[in-house]
Amino acid sequence: MPKLADAKAAGRKLAMLTAYDASFARVLDRHGVDLVLVGDSLGMVVRGRPSRPSR
């Protein structure tokens, strides 16, 4: 959080991307993306799984 606050104070623009899974998030992190949102899109969209378990 301090790095984000410093960037805001300096007026620097931030890059934020969404990753399908943790592996892709690591790639984004290694390449300097400031913020990474990790979702379960791989399981839900690519594999067709429901967003929550069936009852």
JOUR-V564172 format. One record per residue. N is the residue number from 1. PHI is phi in radians with two decimals (NA if undefined). PSI is psi as a letter, one per 30 degrees, with the letter a starting at -180 (NA if undefined). OMEGA is omega as a letter, one per 30 degrees, with the letter a starting at -180 (* if undefined). Layout:
# JOUR-V564172
n:N phi:PHI psi:PSI omega:OMEGA
n:N phi:PHI psi:PSI omega:OMEGA
This chain:
# JOUR-V564172
n:1 phi:NA psi:e omega:l
n:2 phi:-1.02 psi:e omega:l
n:3 phi:-1.13 psi:e omega:l
n:4 phi:-1.19 psi:e omega:l
n:5 phi:-1.11 psi:e omega:l
n:6 phi:-1.11 psi:e omega:l
n:7 phi:-1.11 psi:e omega:l
n:8 phi:-1.12 psi:e omega:a
n:9 phi:-1.09 psi:e omega:l
n:10 phi:-1.45 psi:f omega:a
n:11 phi:1.34 psi:g omega:a
n:12 phi:-1.39 psi:k omega:l
n:13 phi:-1.33 psi:k omega:a
n:14 phi:-1.96 psi:k omega:l
n:15 phi:-1.79 psi:k omega:l
n:16 phi:-2.28 psi:k omega:l
n:17 phi:-2.27 psi:l omega:l
n:18 phi:-1.83 psi:k omega:l
n:19 phi:-1.92 psi:k omega:l
n:20 phi:-1.27 psi:e omega:a
n:21 phi:-2.73 psi:l omega:a
n:22 phi:-1.12 psi:e omega:l
n:23 phi:-1.08 psi:e omega:l
n:24 phi:-1.19 psi:e omega:l
n:25 phi:-1.08 psi:e omega:l
n:26 phi:-1.09 psi:e omega:l
n:27 phi:-1.09 psi:e omega:l
n:28 phi:-1.09 psi:e omega:l
n:29 phi:-1.10 psi:e omega:l
n:30 phi:-1.10 psi:f omega:a
n:31 phi:-1.73 psi:g omega:l
n:32 phi:1.49 psi:g omega:l
n:33 phi:-1.19 psi:k omega:a
n:34 phi:-1.17 psi:e omega:a
n:35 phi:-2.33 psi:k omega:l
n:36 phi:-2.23 psi:k omega:l
n:37 phi:-1.67 psi:j omega:a
n:38 phi:-1.81 psi:k omega:l
n:39 phi:-2.07 psi:l omega:l
n:40 phi:-1.78 psi:h omega:a
n:41 phi:-1.10 psi:e omega:a
n:42 phi:-1.04 psi:e omega:a
n:43 phi:-1.21 psi:e omega:a
n:44 phi:-1.41 psi:e omega:a
n:45 phi:-1.62 psi:e omega:a
n:46 phi:-1.22 psi:e omega:a
n:47 phi:-1.66 psi:f omega:l
n:48 phi:1.31 psi:g omega:l
n:49 phi:-1.39 psi:l omega:l
n:50 phi:-1.24 psi:l omega:a
n:51 phi:-1.26 psi:f omega:l
n:52 phi:-2.50 psi:l omega:a
n:53 phi:-1.08 psi:k omega:l
n:54 phi:-1.26 psi:k omega:a
n:55 phi:-1.72 psi:NA omega:*
